[in-house]
Amino acid sequence: MSTKTIELIPAIDIIDGQCVRLTKGDYTQKTVYSHSPADVARELEQAGFCRLHVVDLDGARSRHIVNDAVLRDITRATRLTVDFGGGIKTDDDIAKAFDAGAAMVTVGSIAVTKPELFGQWLQHYGTQRIVLGADVRQGRISINGWKEDSAEELLPFLRKYVDMGVSNVLCTEISRDGTLQGPATTLYKEVMTAYPTMHLIASGGVSSLADIDALEQAGIPAVVFGKAIYEGRIDMKALSARMGK
């Protein structure tokens, strides 16, 4: 198995303009970590990160972008490569995200409910600017802020879009997200076995550097994590040293 260095991507989740984390996507289990996501982004950049995953949780729940102003604050305050998701449902939404400085957008629900529109976005913006969001619960793709489970099973769902040229995929195991109980490494290994050239971004459950090491050893190209940083489970100095900062 390849042991290529894994890409480390911190996450900022936004509700009411604040940096928060949920547990298993449950909006009633919310912890606020900062009132200024832009300040958090600056700290992450100073620690040596180059990439940032930003999620508009208000947008995911409302089914349209809500926190584009916060995204703009982050992209103006840093030079981080930001991928943005949550509430991207229309041409206006995706244009708004790019106008606010996102380098990439993560789109999940529309790939399930309106595959033709998703295909149009791939053609218009290019496959390198679109990350396919594959949020999984009990083997099926979940949509609309994780409030609904579709009939789509993960591997066939991915096949459809790999055949269309998609290479960047953010896969979140919902039952692990925000739990600090370890990532679903077995699931991600199955995906990489099926699609070995995919740039898979694992998300959910990361609690320690050991979890990141296990994903790296399993050949997973990238990992998103947030709560482990905010809760002090992963030492920022250790992460900075790992990135050579």
N, C-alpha and C positions, 0 to 999 in steps of 0.2 A: 504493500500500500504506500502511496506517495506520502511524503512528509514535507511537502512544500509549505513554506511559512504561511500561516493562516492570516487573512486580513481581519483586523480588529475594528469594529464599527460600533461606537457608543450610540445610544438612543436617547432622544428627548421626546417624551410624550406630552401633549399639551391639552389642558382643559382650562377654560376661562383665562387663557393667556399665561397660565402657570405651568411649570415643569412638574409632572406628576408620574406616578406609576399605579397601575391597577394590578389586581390578582385575577388571573384567568379571564381577563377582559370584563370583569364585573365592575360596573361604574359605582356600585355601593361600597366597593373595597378600594378606596382611593387614598393615596398618601401624597401630600404636596411636599416637594423637595426644594423648590425655589420659586420665587415670584418673578424671576427674570430669566427666561430660557436663553436669552442672548448672553447673559453673564456666564451661565453654565457652558454654553458653546465656546466662549472665549477661554474658559478654564481647560476645556477638553483640548482645544487647539494648542494651548501652551504646554499641555502634558505630552504633546507629540502626535496626536491623532490627525489624520488627513481627511477622514470621511465621517459623516454624521447622518444618522437615520432619524428623521423627524416625523412624528405621527400626530395628525390633527384629530384627536379623539372626539372633539365636538363635531368635527366634520363627518367622521365615520358614523356618528349617531344621527346627525341631521341630514345625511346624504347629500351634502354639498360642502365645499370648502368654507371654513369659518375663520381659521387662524392664519390667513395669508399674511396679515400684517406682522405677526410674530415671526413667520418664516422670513419676511423681508428684513426684519431687525437682525436675525441671525446671519443672513447672507451678507448684510452690510457690515456687520461687526467682525466677521471672520473671513478667512480664505478657505474654509472647509468645503469639500465637495459634499453637497447636501442632497440626499434623496428624500423625497417628501411623499407621504401617503395619508389617506384618510379623507373620504368625501369626494374623491375625484370621480364624478359621474357623467359629466358633460364636456363638450368642447370648451365651453367657457371655463370650467373648473381646471382642466389641464393647462389651458393657456394662462390662467391666473397663477398657477403654481410656478410655471416657467418664468412668467413675468416678475414674480417675487424673488427670483434668483435660484430656484432649484436647478441642479444640474441633471437630476433624474427624478422620475416619479415612480412610485410603487402603486400599481393598480391591481386589485383583486376581484372585487364584486362584479365589475363590468365585464371582466373576462369570462365570468359565468353567465351573467344575465343578458349581455349584449356583445357576443363575440365578434359580430361584424364591426361594431364601433371600435372595439379593441384592436382589431386588425387594421382599421383605418389609421388609428394612432400610431401603430407600429410602422406603417408605410410613411406617414407624414413626419414623424419625429425621429424615426430610426430605432433599431433594436437596442442600441447602446444607451438610449435615454429612457427606456421603459423597463422597469423591473416588474416581473410578474409576481404578484402576491398570492401565495398559496397557504392559506390559513386552515389548519387541519384539526378536526375533532372527530375522534373515533373513525379515522380513515377517510372521512369525507370533507370536502371543501366547505368552509363556513363563510358566510357573506354578511354584508350590511352591519359592520361593527360587531361581528360574531354573534349576532342575535338570531341568525337563521342558518340552518345546515342545508346545503344543496344535495342533490343526488349524485354529484360529481365525485368520483373516487380519484385519489391523488395521482397515481401514476398514469392512468389514461388521460386525465386532465392535462398533465404536463406534456404528454406525447403530442397532443394536438398543437400546442404552442411551440414546442421544440421544432416541430415540422415547419412552423411558420418563421423560424429564425430566432426565436427567443433564446437567450443564453443566460440572462440574469434572473434568478428566481430567489425570492425571499420566502422561506418556508417556516411558519410558526406552528409549533405544537401547542395548541391552546391550553391543554390540560397542564402544561408545564409553565406557561407564561406567568412571570411575576411570583413564582412559588419558591425560587431559589433551591429547587430540588434536583437540579441537574438536567442537562439537555437530553432530547430524544435521539441520542447518537445512532441507535440502531435504525431508526426511521431514515435519518439523513444518509446513512451508508447504503440503504436500499435505493434511495434516489440516485446516488452517485454511481451505483452499480448499473442501474438502468440507463443513466445519462451521464457517462463519464466526462464529457466535455463541458458540462453545465457549470456556470459560476453560481454555485448554490450558497446562499447566505442562511445559515442556521439561526433560529431565533426561539427563545423560550427556555427558561429554567437555569441559565448559567449562573453559578453561585461562587465560582472560584477560578483561580488560574489553572488548577488541575482539570477543571471541566474544559477550559479552552485548550489545554494540552491534549486532552483525550480526543477532541474534535480534530485537532491538527494531525494527530497520529492516525486518525481514521480517514484522512485525506479530504476533509471538508474545506472548501476554499475560503470561506468567510464566516464570521459570526457577529451577530448583533447582541448587545447586552446593555442593561441600564441599571436595574435595581441593585445588582451586586456592587456597582460603583457607589451608588447613593447610600447604600446601607453599610458601606465600609467593608464588604466581604472581599473585595479585590483592592489591593493596595495600588494607588495611582503611581507611586514611585516605582513599584515593581513593573507596572505596565509600561511606564516611560522607559525603564531600563530595557525591557524587552524590545521596544521599538527603536532603541538606540538613541533616545533623546537625552 
